[in-house]
Amino acid sequence: MAAAEVGDDVFVEDPNVNALEARVAALLGKEAGLFVPSGTMANQIAIRLLTQPGDEVILEASAHPFLYEAGGPAVISGVTLRLIPGDRGLLDPDDVRAAIRPPNVHHAVPTLLSVENTANRGGGTVTTVARARALGEVARTAGLRTHLDGARLWNAHVATGSPLAELAAPFDVVNVCFSKGLGAPVGSLLACASADLPRARRIRKMLGGGMRQAGILAAAASYALDHHLARLADDHARARTLADGLLAQGWRLVVLPETNLLYVRCADAHAVVAGLAEHGVRCIALAHDQVRLVTHLDVDDAGIAHALWAFSRLPPTLAGA
Ligand SMILES: Cc1ncc(COP(=O)(O)O)c(C=O)c1O
């Protein structure tokens, strides 16, 4: 990062940003890329890009733009969200087909399907290439455009061995994040068709995401791609070790981990978070009865053993009935 050559990315003059955008667009099988500060901004640009005010966006009921983006779709794009409950966060193509309402003066116009891979609140679950293709086909047939919130698409790729471009192919626009499992400090990227890029760039500017000298951040993202992609398999293996250990202690899991996210059921999530924090284990309460654990490049085997030990020190009543 310190050695990165930089330029002004608002003028498309930062060599590291330009190189990263080209590299990741190619990885995802898209024509163009746009470096942005966060996954939230990438999702919001995608929604603004692919809708008009008054449109309806179809998403799984626990999708990030609905749960965790501060109401952005309503404010930034003026759209309504049609939420479809999925199985562990995964959308069923038949459910999506059934939810797409025919043209009628009473209806908001469904124009966009947004799919999350992996599904964060679903438990880091993977939308396979087959499911992604089926979802894309349903959307295309009904004339909807498609967005992939691939904040953790890297994990889906490593968990399944499916090429990134195949996982991304059914979607018009794709968000990937460098600041999660890949371990870069900042940054996400929106990949799209060349024809969509000028408008996406303009929306990024409108949202304040045009950055000067962003090459230091792009350099970190490139480093993460070079060094931290294949090792996501270690995170997945450690999540399974953690799951096995917790089950052996009598804890219940919301779902078995497919990737690097693990949701643990408990009687009082805030008490569990506080109790683990006393032993230096940090996690987040995502519901009153669920904590989320994440394995990542700062957690090694000793860290997993320590986390299991810390859980074993909690009062058994916290595991719930
Ligand atoms: C699935 C998903 N999409 C988007 C985001 C937003 O990313 P950011 O925190 O960089 O805004 C997150 C963040 O955790 C996420 O889990």
The ligand as an SDF file (V2000), in Angstrom:
LIG
                    3D

 16 16  0  0  0  0  0  0  0  0999 V2000
  -24.1790   -9.9620    2.1870 C   0  0  0  0  0  0  0  0  0  0  0  0
  -23.6490   -8.6000    2.4630 C   0  0  0  0  0  0  0  0  0  0  0  0
  -23.7930   -7.6430    1.5490 N   0  0  0  0  0  0  0  0  0  0  0  0
  -23.3410   -6.4070    1.7430 C   0  0  0  0  0  0  0  0  0  0  0  0
  -22.6780   -6.0680    2.9110 C   0  0  0  0  0  0  0  0  0  0  0  0
  -22.2360   -4.6570    3.1050 C   0  0  0  0  0  0  0  0  0  0  0  0
  -20.8600   -4.5150    3.1360 O   0  0  0  0  0  0  0  0  0  0  0  0
  -20.1820   -3.2580    3.8550 P   0  0  0  0  0  0  0  0  0  0  0  0
  -20.1410   -3.5840    5.3050 O   0  0  0  0  0  0  0  0  0  0  0  0
  -18.8130   -3.1890    3.2290 O   0  0  0  0  0  0  0  0  0  0  0  0
  -20.9870   -2.0600    3.5530 O   0  0  0  0  0  0  0  0  0  0  0  0
  -22.4960   -7.0360    3.8980 C   0  0  0  0  0  0  0  0  0  0  0  0
  -21.8030   -6.6990    5.1470 C   0  0  0  0  0  0  0  0  0  0  0  0
  -21.6170   -7.4920    6.0210 O   0  0  0  0  0  0  0  0  0  0  0  0
  -23.0040   -8.3360    3.6710 C   0  0  0  0  0  0  0  0  0  0  0  0
  -22.9070   -9.3060    4.5950 O   0  0  0  0  0  0  0  0  0  0  0  0
  1  2  1  0
  2  3  1  0
  2 15  2  0
  3  4  2  0
  4  5  1  0
  5  6  1  0
  5 12  2  0
  6  7  1  0
  7  8  1  0
  8  9  2  0
  8 10  1  0
  8 11  1  0
 12 13  1  0
 12 15  1  0
 13 14  2  0
 15 16  1  0
M  END
$$$$
